[in-house]
Amino acid sequence: MAYVCELGTGQRVYLDNQGTQTVVTTVSGSLGQQQQASNSFQTGSWTSPPQLFQTSNGVILKIETAQGEHFIQVQGGSMSVMSGTPSLGSSQQMQMQQVATTPATTMPPMEPMQPMKPMEPMQPMQPMKMGDMEMNLNPMEMRMGNMEMRMGAPMSIATPAENTKRFCSQCGASINVGDRFCSSCGHRLD
């Protein structure tokens, strides 16, 4: 047994009793656009047709079962079971029509999602060359003409003959590439 109520402005509420569950589906939409929300509530089997009351805050559904009366409040796409009996004095009872199916029962079941395939490991980045410029990522360095930059090292511009000359950071004396200590002041070289 399923019922529908037209609320106006393109909104409908569907009710369906599936065993001990009451399925409430709200459908709203305009031309080319439709939104739908469904919730299921443990109410028991209905003993009489459901009733729908329009209030200033939305609608209240009254479901009668062997276990007693159940009230479900619907506001937009939000639905919840109400505790206690609401005051329906200022509300308007809406007309419910019996239907064969509801959107919740006619929707095809979703296909289960397939697990994602693991990603292939990335190949290491190869050195890039453009004209006389060369870039490398491991270690991070760039060469262009007679200029060379390395990550973590100060930028240096030198000619190949000057590349072999270095100076002590403590006293400024000339040192050789393989020196570990300055021969002038004894400072440890890094």
TORPA-4810 file (N, C-alpha, C, O; in nm, 3 decimals):
<nodes>
NODE_1_0.083_-0.117_0.000_0.000_0.000_0.000_0.089_0.124_0.000_0.174_0.141_0.087_M
NODE_2_0.068_0.209_-0.097_0.145_0.332_-0.107_0.050_0.447_-0.130_-0.055_0.431_-0.191_A
NODE_3_0.088_0.566_-0.081_0.006_0.686_-0.092_0.093_0.803_-0.134_0.214_0.805_-0.110_Y
NODE_4_0.028_0.902_-0.198_0.096_1.025_-0.237_0.009_1.143_-0.199_-0.114_1.134_-0.199_V
NODE_5_0.074_1.255_-0.166_0.003_1.379_-0.138_0.072_1.491_-0.213_0.193_1.511_-0.198_C
NODE_6_-0.003_1.565_-0.294_0.050_1.681_-0.366_0.045_1.800_-0.272_-0.063_1.838_-0.225_E
NODE_7_0.159_1.860_-0.244_0.166_1.975_-0.153_0.158_2.107_-0.228_0.144_2.212_-0.166_L
NODE_8_0.167_2.103_-0.359_0.166_2.225_-0.440_0.309_2.269_-0.468_0.403_2.218_-0.409_G
NODE_9_0.324_2.363_-0.559_0.453_2.416_-0.604_0.553_2.305_-0.638_0.672_2.317_-0.609_T
NODE_10_0.504_2.198_-0.699_0.593_2.090_-0.745_0.642_1.997_-0.636_0.738_1.923_-0.658_G
NODE_11_0.581_1.999_-0.518_0.626_1.912_-0.407_0.523_1.802_-0.383_0.402_1.825_-0.381_Q
NODE_12_0.576_1.679_-0.363_0.493_1.562_-0.333_0.557_1.483_-0.219_0.679_1.480_-0.205_R
NODE_13_0.471_1.419_-0.139_0.519_1.329_-0.033_0.458_1.192_-0.062_0.337_1.178_-0.076_V
NODE_14_0.545_1.091_-0.070_0.501_0.953_-0.091_0.520_0.876_0.039_0.618_0.897_0.111_Y
NODE_15_0.424_0.787_0.070_0.432_0.700_0.188_0.412_0.557_0.142_0.325_0.528_0.061_L
NODE_16_0.494_0.467_0.195_0.484_0.326_0.159_0.508_0.243_0.283_0.603_0.269_0.357_D
NODE_17_0.424_0.144_0.308_0.440_0.054_0.422_0.500_-0.076_0.371_0.433_-0.154_0.303_N
NODE_18_0.627_-0.100_0.405_0.698_-0.220_0.361_0.728_-0.304_0.485_0.830_-0.287_0.552_Q
NODE_19_0.635_-0.397_0.514_0.650_-0.481_0.634_0.627_-0.396_0.758_0.519_-0.343_0.779_G
NODE_20_0.731_-0.384_0.840_0.719_-0.302_0.961_0.780_-0.163_0.942_0.787_-0.084_1.036_T
NODE_21_0.823_-0.134_0.819_0.887_-0.006_0.789_0.790_0.086_0.715_0.713_0.041_0.630_Q
NODE_22_0.796_0.215_0.748_0.726_0.317_0.672_0.833_0.395_0.597_0.922_0.454_0.659_T
NODE_23_0.824_0.396_0.464_0.920_0.468_0.381_0.855_0.598_0.338_0.749_0.599_0.275_V
NODE_24_0.921_0.710_0.372_0.873_0.843_0.336_0.967_0.899_0.230_1.088_0.905_0.251_V
NODE_25_0.911_0.941_0.117_0.991_0.998_0.008_0.934_1.134_-0.026_0.815_1.148_-0.055_T
NODE_26_1.020_1.235_-0.024_0.979_1.369_-0.068_1.038_1.393_-0.206_1.155_1.362_-0.232_T
NODE_27_0.957_1.449_-0.295_1.001_1.481_-0.430_0.963_1.626_-0.456_0.847_1.664_-0.441_V
NODE_28_1.060_1.706_-0.496_1.032_1.844_-0.532_1.108_1.875_-0.659_1.219_1.825_-0.681_S
NODE_29_1.048_1.957_-0.741_1.118_1.990_-0.863_1.043_2.086_-0.949_0.924_2.113_-0.931_G
NODE_30_1.117_2.137_-1.043_1.060_2.225_-1.145_1.105_2.171_-1.279_1.169_2.066_-1.286_S
NODE_31_1.074_2.241_-1.384_1.105_2.194_-1.519_1.254_2.164_-1.533_1.336_2.254_-1.517_L
NODE_32_1.289_2.041_-1.563_1.427_2.001_-1.586_1.510_1.976_-1.462_1.629_1.946_-1.472_G
NODE_33_1.450_1.989_-1.344_1.527_1.969_-1.220_1.438_1.901_-1.117_1.323_1.941_-1.098_Q
NODE_34_1.492_1.798_-1.051_1.413_1.727_-0.952_1.503_1.684_-0.838_1.615_1.638_-0.860_Q
NODE_35_1.453_1.698_-0.714_1.525_1.652_-0.597_1.438_1.552_-0.524_1.315_1.563_-0.522_Q
NODE_36_1.503_1.452_-0.464_1.430_1.346_-0.396_1.505_1.304_-0.272_1.628_1.295_-0.274_Q
NODE_37_1.432_1.279_-0.163_1.492_1.230_-0.039_1.401_1.123_0.018_1.279_1.138_0.017_A
NODE_38_1.460_1.013_0.068_1.383_0.904_0.128_1.440_0.867_0.263_1.562_0.868_0.282_S
NODE_39_1.352_0.835_0.355_1.391_0.781_0.486_1.296_0.669_0.522_1.181_0.666_0.477_N
NODE_40_1.345_0.577_0.602_1.265_0.464_0.646_1.253_0.468_0.798_1.351_0.493_0.868_S
NODE_41_1.132_0.444_0.850_1.108_0.449_0.994_1.043_0.320_1.040_0.957_0.265_0.971_F
NODE_42_1.085_0.269_1.155_1.030_0.148_1.215_0.897_0.185_1.282_0.897_0.244_1.391_Q
NODE_43_0.784_0.152_1.218_0.654_0.189_1.273_0.566_0.068_1.300_0.479_0.073_1.387_T
NODE_44_0.587_-0.040_1.228_0.496_-0.153_1.232_0.403_-0.146_1.112_0.409_-0.050_1.035_G
NODE_45_0.318_-0.246_1.095_0.224_-0.249_0.982_0.109_-0.152_1.010_0.061_-0.142_1.122_S
NODE_46_0.067_-0.081_0.905_-0.040_0.017_0.920_-0.173_-0.054_0.946_-0.199_-0.161_0.892_W
NODE_47_-0.256_0.006_1.030_-0.391_-0.046_1.054_-0.496_0.038_0.984_-0.612_-0.002_0.974_T
NODE_48_-0.456_0.157_0.934_-0.546_0.243_0.858_-0.461_0.330_0.765_-0.340_0.342_0.784_S
NODE_49_-0.524_0.390_0.664_-0.447_0.475_0.572_-0.380_0.590_0.648_-0.434_0.639_0.747_P
NODE_50_-0.262_0.632_0.603_-0.192_0.742_0.671_-0.266_0.874_0.650_-0.344_0.890_0.556_P
NODE_51_-0.239_0.969_0.739_-0.296_1.103_0.727_-0.181_1.203_0.722_-0.077_1.182_0.783_Q
NODE_52_-0.203_1.314_0.648_-0.100_1.416_0.635_-0.161_1.551_0.670_-0.268_1.587_0.621_L
NODE_53_-0.091_1.624_0.756_-0.138_1.755_0.801_-0.033_1.859_0.765_0.085_1.842_0.795_F
NODE_54_-0.076_1.967_0.699_0.016_2.076_0.664_0.014_2.178_0.778_-0.092_2.225_0.821_Q
NODE_55_0.136_2.212_0.827_0.151_2.309_0.934_0.235_2.425_0.882_0.279_2.425_0.767_T
NODE_56_0.256_2.523_0.967_0.339_2.638_0.926_0.486_2.597_0.913_0.564_2.667_0.848_S
NODE_57_0.525_2.485_0.974_0.665_2.437_0.970_0.688_2.322_0.873_0.796_2.263_0.876_N
NODE_58_0.593_2.289_0.789_0.609_2.175_0.698_0.486_2.087_0.705_0.373_2.136_0.708_G
NODE_59_0.508_1.955_0.709_0.396_1.862_0.720_0.423_1.761_0.832_0.538_1.733_0.867_V
NODE_60_0.312_1.708_0.886_0.320_1.603_0.988_0.240_1.484_0.936_0.124_1.498_0.895_I
NODE_61_0.304_1.367_0.937_0.239_1.244_0.894_0.191_1.168_1.018_0.265_1.154_1.115_L
NODE_62_0.069_1.120_1.012_0.014_1.040_1.122_-0.003_0.897_1.071_-0.078_0.872_0.977_K
NODE_63_0.068_0.804_1.135_0.065_0.663_1.097_0.005_0.585_1.214_0.054_0.593_1.326_I
NODE_64_-0.102_0.508_1.187_-0.164_0.425_1.291_-0.126_0.279_1.267_-0.145_0.225_1.158_E
NODE_65_-0.072_0.216_1.373_-0.032_0.076_1.367_-0.084_0.004_1.490_-0.140_0.068_1.580_T
NODE_66_-0.067_-0.128_1.496_-0.109_-0.205_1.613_-0.031_-0.159_1.737_-0.080_-0.175_1.849_A
NODE_67_0.090_-0.104_1.718_0.171_-0.057_1.830_0.131_0.083_1.876_0.181_0.131_1.978_Q
NODE_68_0.043_0.150_1.803_0.000_0.285_1.840_0.018_0.383_1.726_0.045_0.345_1.612_G
NODE_69_0.004_0.513_1.761_0.017_0.620_1.662_0.163_0.666_1.655_0.231_0.676_1.757_E
NODE_70_0.208_0.695_1.533_0.343_0.748_1.509_0.327_0.877_1.429_0.245_0.885_1.338_H
NODE_71_0.407_0.977_1.465_0.404_1.105_1.395_0.542_1.134_1.339_0.642_1.128_1.410_F
NODE_72_0.546_1.165_1.211_0.673_1.195_1.142_0.663_1.338_1.088_0.569_1.371_1.015_I
NODE_73_0.760_1.422_1.124_0.762_1.560_1.076_0.854_1.568_0.954_0.965_1.515_0.955_Q
NODE_74_0.805_1.637_0.850_0.882_1.657_0.727_0.895_1.808_0.705_0.796_1.879_0.693_V
NODE_75_1.022_1.854_0.700_1.051_1.994_0.670_1.153_1.996_0.558_1.270_1.966_0.581_Q
NODE_76_1.110_2.031_0.438_1.199_2.026_0.322_1.240_1.881_0.297_1.154_1.795_0.279_G
NODE_77_1.370_1.853_0.295_1.420_1.716_0.279_1.451_1.649_0.411_1.498_1.536_0.412_G
NODE_78_1.425_1.718_0.523_1.455_1.664_0.656_1.332_1.594_0.714_1.222_1.648_0.709_S
NODE_79_1.352_1.474_0.768_1.241_1.396_0.824_1.283_1.342_0.960_1.397_1.299_0.978_M
NODE_80_1.189_1.344_1.057_1.220_1.289_1.190_1.093_1.243_1.258_0.985_1.297_1.236_S
NODE_81_1.108_1.140_1.344_0.996_1.090_1.425_0.976_1.188_1.540_1.072_1.229_1.605_V
NODE_82_0.852_1.223_1.565_0.821_1.317_1.673_0.794_1.240_1.801_0.733_1.133_1.798_M
NODE_83_0.840_1.293_1.913_0.810_1.230_2.041_0.681_1.295_2.093_0.671_1.418_2.099_S
NODE_84_0.586_1.214_2.128_0.458_1.267_2.176_0.363_1.299_2.063_0.396_1.285_1.945_G
NODE_85_0.242_1.343_2.100_0.139_1.375_2.004_0.140_1.526_1.980_0.122_1.603_2.075_T
NODE_86_0.160_1.569_1.854_0.162_1.713_1.827_0.021_1.772_1.828_-0.078_1.701_1.810_P
NODE_87_0.013_1.900_1.850_-0.114_1.971_1.842_-0.142_2.001_1.695_-0.068_2.076_1.631_S
NODE_88_-0.248_1.942_1.642_-0.280_1.958_1.500_-0.400_2.050_1.478_-0.456_2.052_1.369_L
NODE_89_-0.440_2.125_1.581_-0.559_2.210_1.574_-0.551_2.316_1.466_-0.651_2.340_1.397_G
NODE_90_-0.437_2.382_1.448_-0.426_2.489_1.349_-0.375_2.438_1.215_-0.351_2.518_1.124_S
NODE_91_-0.357_2.307_1.200_-0.306_2.252_1.074_-0.420_2.217_0.980_-0.536_2.207_1.021_S
NODE_92_-0.384_2.197_0.852_-0.482_2.162_0.750_-0.456_2.020_0.704_-0.346_1.987_0.661_Q
NODE_93_-0.561_1.932_0.713_-0.545_1.795_0.666_-0.548_1.795_0.513_-0.636_1.854_0.451_Q
NODE_94_-0.448_1.724_0.455_-0.435_1.718_0.310_-0.490_1.585_0.259_-0.495_1.487_0.333_M
NODE_95_-0.532_1.583_0.132_-0.590_1.464_0.070_-0.478_1.369_0.025_-0.385_1.411_-0.044_Q
NODE_96_-0.487_1.243_0.065_-0.390_1.139_0.025_-0.455_1.052_-0.083_-0.573_1.020_-0.074_M
NODE_97_-0.378_1.014_-0.185_-0.428_0.927_-0.291_-0.345_0.799_-0.293_-0.223_0.803_-0.279_Q
NODE_98_-0.413_0.686_-0.310_-0.342_0.558_-0.317_-0.277_0.545_-0.455_-0.338_0.578_-0.556_Q
NODE_99_-0.152_0.496_-0.457_-0.078_0.476_-0.582_-0.019_0.335_-0.582_-0.005_0.272_-0.478_V
NODE_100_0.016_0.288_-0.702_0.072_0.153_-0.715_0.219_0.149_-0.674_0.264_0.052_-0.612_A
NODE_101_0.294_0.255_-0.708_0.437_0.256_-0.677_0.477_0.395_-0.628_0.405_0.493_-0.647_T
NODE_102_0.595_0.400_-0.566_0.654_0.527_-0.523_0.791_0.539_-0.589_0.844_0.439_-0.637_T
NODE_103_0.849_0.660_-0.592_0.983_0.673_-0.650_1.086_0.583_-0.581_1.180_0.536_-0.645_P
NODE_104_1.069_0.559_-0.451_1.164_0.475_-0.378_1.157_0.329_-0.423_1.257_0.259_-0.421_A
NODE_105_1.036_0.282_-0.465_1.023_0.142_-0.507_1.051_0.124_-0.655_1.078_0.012_-0.698_T
NODE_106_1.046_0.232_-0.735_1.070_0.217_-0.879_1.214_0.245_-0.918_1.252_0.220_-1.032_T
NODE_107_1.295_0.297_-0.825_1.435_0.324_-0.859_1.511_0.193_-0.871_1.499_0.106_-0.784_M
NODE_108_1.588_0.176_-0.978_1.667_0.052_-0.989_1.778_0.053_-0.883_1.830_0.159_-0.848_P
NODE_109_1.813_-0.065_-0.833_1.920_-0.069_-0.733_2.053_-0.022_-0.793_2.080_-0.045_-0.911_P
NODE_110_2.133_0.043_-0.711_2.263_0.091_-0.759_2.360_-0.026_-0.773_2.361_-0.119_-0.693_M
NODE_111_2.440_-0.018_-0.877_2.545_-0.117_-0.897_2.652_-0.098_-0.789_2.685_0.015_-0.755_E
NODE_112_2.706_-0.207_-0.734_2.812_-0.189_-0.636_2.935_-0.125_-0.700_2.966_-0.151_-0.817_P
NODE_113_3.002_-0.043_-0.625_3.122_0.024_-0.677_3.236_-0.076_-0.687_3.255_-0.161_-0.600_M
NODE_114_3.311_-0.063_-0.793_3.429_-0.147_-0.812_3.547_-0.081_-0.743_3.559_0.042_-0.745_Q
NODE_115_3.635_-0.160_-0.681_3.753_-0.098_-0.618_3.842_-0.034_-0.724_3.851_-0.081_-0.837_P
NODE_116_3.906_0.074_-0.684_3.996_0.142_-0.777_4.121_0.057_-0.799_4.167_-0.014_-0.710_M
NODE_117_4.172_0.065_-0.920_4.296_-0.005_-0.950_4.411_0.072_-0.886_4.410_0.195_-0.885_K
NODE_118_4.510_0.000_-0.832_4.622_0.071_-0.771_4.696_0.155_-0.875_4.705_0.118_-0.992_P
NODE_119_4.747_0.267_-0.830_4.821_0.354_-0.922_4.955_0.292_-0.955_5.020_0.229_-0.871_M
NODE_120_4.996_0.313_-1.078_5.128_0.268_-1.120_5.231_0.363_-1.059_5.207_0.484_-1.053_E
NODE_121_5.346_0.311_-1.015_5.447_0.403_-0.961_5.497_0.497_-1.071_5.509_0.460_-1.188_P
NODE_122_5.525_0.620_-1.029_5.573_0.719_-1.126_5.719_0.694_-1.157_5.797_0.654_-1.070_M
NODE_123_5.755_0.719_-1.281_5.895_0.708_-1.322_5.970_0.829_-1.268_5.914_0.939_-1.264_Q
NODE_124_6.096_0.811_-1.227_6.172_0.928_-1.181_6.184_1.031_-1.293_6.193_0.996_-1.411_P
NODE_125_6.183_1.156_-1.254_6.192_1.263_-1.353_6.330_1.266_-1.415_6.431_1.264_-1.344_M
NODE_126_6.334_1.271_-1.545_6.460_1.273_-1.618_6.509_1.418_-1.627_6.429_1.511_-1.623_Q
NODE_127_6.642_1.437_-1.640_6.693_1.574_-1.656_6.628_1.640_-1.778_6.605_1.576_-1.880_P
NODE_128_6.599_1.771_-1.764_6.538_1.845_-1.874_6.645_1.934_-1.937_6.726_1.995_-1.868_M
NODE_129_6.642_1.941_-2.070_6.737_2.026_-2.142_6.660_2.113_-2.240_6.570_2.068_-2.310_K
NODE_130_6.700_2.243_-2.242_6.647_2.337_-2.339_6.762_2.425_-2.382_6.805_2.512_-2.306_M
NODE_131_6.813_2.405_-2.501_6.929_2.483_-2.546_7.048_2.453_-2.456_7.087_2.338_-2.440_G
NODE_132_7.106_2.559_-2.397_7.221_2.537_-2.308_7.178_2.531_-2.161_7.263_2.540_-2.073_D
NODE_133_7.046_2.517_-2.133_6.998_2.507_-1.996_6.967_2.361_-1.963_6.907_2.290_-2.044_M
NODE_134_7.007_2.317_-1.844_6.980_2.180_-1.800_6.932_2.184_-1.656_6.991_2.251_-1.572_E
NODE_135_6.820_2.110_-1.628_6.766_2.102_-1.492_6.762_1.957_-1.449_6.730_1.869_-1.528_M
NODE_136_6.794_1.934_-1.322_6.793_1.802_-1.263_6.720_1.811_-1.131_6.736_1.911_-1.060_N
NODE_137_6.639_1.710_-1.095_6.567_1.716_-0.968_6.635_1.639_-0.856_6.612_1.670_-0.739_L
NODE_138_6.717_1.542_-0.886_6.778_1.464_-0.780_6.926_1.448_-0.808_6.962_1.356_-0.882_N
NODE_139_7.014_1.528_-0.754_6.990_1.640_-0.663_6.938_1.760_-0.741_6.958_1.771_-0.862_P
NODE_140_6.869_1.852_-0.669_6.811_1.969_-0.733_6.922_2.063_-0.779_6.994_2.120_-0.698_M
NODE_141_6.935_2.078_-0.913_7.038_2.166_-0.966_6.996_2.216_-1.104_6.915_2.155_-1.173_E
NODE_142_7.054_2.331_-1.141_7.027_2.389_-1.271_7.156_2.446_-1.326_7.231_2.512_-1.254_M
NODE_143_7.183_2.422_-1.453_7.301_2.476_-1.521_7.256_2.552_-1.644_7.170_2.505_-1.720_R
NODE_144_7.315_2.670_-1.663_7.286_2.746_-1.783_7.412_2.824_-1.818_7.454_2.914_-1.745_M
NODE_145_7.472_2.787_-1.931_7.598_2.851_-1.971_7.703_2.825_-1.864_7.732_2.711_-1.830_G
NODE_146_7.761_2.935_-1.809_7.863_2.918_-1.705_7.805_2.937_-1.565_7.881_2.949_-1.469_N
NODE_147_7.670_2.940_-1.550_7.606_2.956_-1.420_7.554_2.820_-1.372_7.499_2.743_-1.450_M
NODE_148_7.573_2.794_-1.243_7.525_2.667_-1.186_7.460_2.699_-1.052_7.517_2.771_-0.970_E
NODE_149_7.338_2.644_-1.029_7.269_2.660_-0.901_7.235_2.523_-0.847_7.190_2.435_-0.921_M
NODE_150_7.257_2.506_-0.716_7.221_2.381_-0.650_7.137_2.414_-0.527_7.160_2.514_-0.460_R
NODE_151_7.039_2.329_-0.500_6.952_2.351_-0.384_7.034_2.338_-0.257_7.106_2.239_-0.239_M
NODE_152_7.023_2.438_-0.170_7.097_2.434_-0.044_7.234_2.495_-0.054_7.300_2.511_0.049_G
NODE_153_7.281_2.530_-0.173_7.412_2.591_-0.190_7.393_2.733_-0.243_7.299_2.758_-0.318_A
NODE_154_7.480_2.825_-0.205_7.466_2.961_-0.258_7.489_2.961_-0.408_7.564_2.879_-0.461_P
NODE_155_7.424_3.055_-0.477_7.437_3.065_-0.623_7.579_3.109_-0.657_7.634_3.199_-0.594_M
NODE_156_7.634_3.047_-0.757_7.770_3.086_-0.798_7.773_3.104_-0.949_7.712_3.026_-1.023_S
NODE_157_7.843_3.205_-0.992_7.866_3.227_-1.135_8.017_3.225_-1.151_8.089_3.309_-1.095_I
NODE_158_8.063_3.130_-1.226_8.209_3.114_-1.237_8.244_3.058_-1.373_8.162_2.992_-1.437_A
NODE_159_8.364_3.084_-1.414_8.416_3.021_-1.535_8.480_2.891_-1.492_8.514_2.876_-1.375_T
NODE_160_8.497_2.794_-1.583_8.556_2.666_-1.544_8.689_2.681_-1.471_8.718_2.601_-1.382_P
NODE_161_8.772_2.778_-1.506_8.903_2.794_-1.439_8.885_2.844_-1.296_8.964_2.809_-1.208_A
NODE_162_8.780_2.925_-1.272_8.758_2.979_-1.138_8.691_2.877_-1.046_8.694_2.894_-0.924_E
NODE_163_8.630_2.772_-1.101_8.559_2.673_-1.020_8.651_2.605_-0.920_8.603_2.554_-0.819_N
NODE_164_8.781_2.603_-0.944_8.874_2.535_-0.854_8.918_2.625_-0.740_8.974_2.575_-0.642_T
NODE_165_8.895_2.758_-0.748_8.935_2.850_-0.642_8.822_2.866_-0.542_8.705_2.884_-0.579_K
NODE_166_8.859_2.860_-0.412_8.764_2.883_-0.305_8.833_2.968_-0.200_8.955_2.984_-0.199_R
NODE_167_8.749_3.023_-0.111_8.803_3.110_-0.006_8.745_3.069_0.128_8.631_3.024_0.136_F
NODE_168_8.822_3.085_0.234_8.780_3.053_0.371_8.672_3.152_0.413_8.687_3.273_0.393_C
NODE_169_8.563_3.102_0.469_8.454_3.188_0.513_8.489_3.264_0.641_8.420_3.360_0.677_S
NODE_170_8.597_3.221_0.713_8.638_3.286_0.837_8.736_3.402_0.812_8.715_3.513_0.860_Q
NODE_171_8.842_3.375_0.736_8.946_3.477_0.718_8.961_3.526_0.575_9.028_3.627_0.552_C
NODE_172_8.899_3.457_0.475_8.905_3.500_0.336_9.027_3.452_0.260_9.046_3.488_0.144_G
NODE_173_9.108_3.371_0.324_9.229_3.320_0.257_9.190_3.222_0.148_9.087_3.156_0.158_A
NODE_174_9.271_3.212_0.045_9.249_3.121_-0.067_9.270_2.978_-0.019_9.367_2.947_0.049_S
NODE_175_9.175_2.888_-0.057_9.186_2.746_-0.019_9.165_2.661_-0.145_9.113_2.710_-0.245_I
NODE_176_9.204_2.535_-0.138_9.187_2.443_-0.250_9.060_2.361_-0.230_9.009_2.351_-0.119_N
NODE_177_9.009_2.303_-0.338_8.882_2.230_-0.336_8.883_2.115_-0.236_8.782_2.096_-0.169_V
NODE_178_8.986_2.039_-0.221_8.988_1.923_-0.133_9.022_1.955_0.013_9.019_1.864_0.096_G
NODE_179_9.054_2.080_0.047_9.095_2.115_0.184_8.979_2.097_0.282_8.865_2.129_0.251_D
NODE_180_9.011_2.045_0.403_8.912_2.030_0.508_8.926_2.140_0.613_8.831_2.172_0.683_R
NODE_181_9.044_2.196_0.623_9.071_2.306_0.716_9.146_2.417_0.643_9.223_2.389_0.551_F
NODE_182_9.125_2.542_0.684_9.196_2.656_0.626_9.341_2.652_0.672_9.368_2.640_0.791_C
NODE_183_9.436_2.663_0.576_9.577_2.660_0.611_9.625_2.789_0.679_9.732_2.794_0.739_S
NODE_184_9.542_2.895_0.667_9.579_3.025_0.725_9.531_3.036_0.870_9.610_3.071_0.958_S
NODE_185_9.399_3.008_0.897_9.345_3.028_1.033_9.305_2.898_1.101_9.277_2.899_1.221_C
NODE_186_9.301_2.787_1.029_9.263_2.658_1.089_9.112_2.632_1.096_9.070_2.531_1.153_G
NODE_187_9.032_2.720_1.041_8.884_2.705_1.045_8.843_2.579_0.969_8.895_2.550_0.861_H
NODE_188_8.748_2.505_1.028_8.696_2.381_0.963_8.609_2.422_0.843_8.519_2.504_0.858_R
NODE_189_8.637_2.365_0.726_8.563_2.396_0.603_8.456_2.289_0.579_8.479_2.170_0.601_L
NODE_190_8.341_2.334_0.533_8.232_2.237_0.503_8.223_2.210_0.357_8.138_2.131_0.314_D
</nodes>
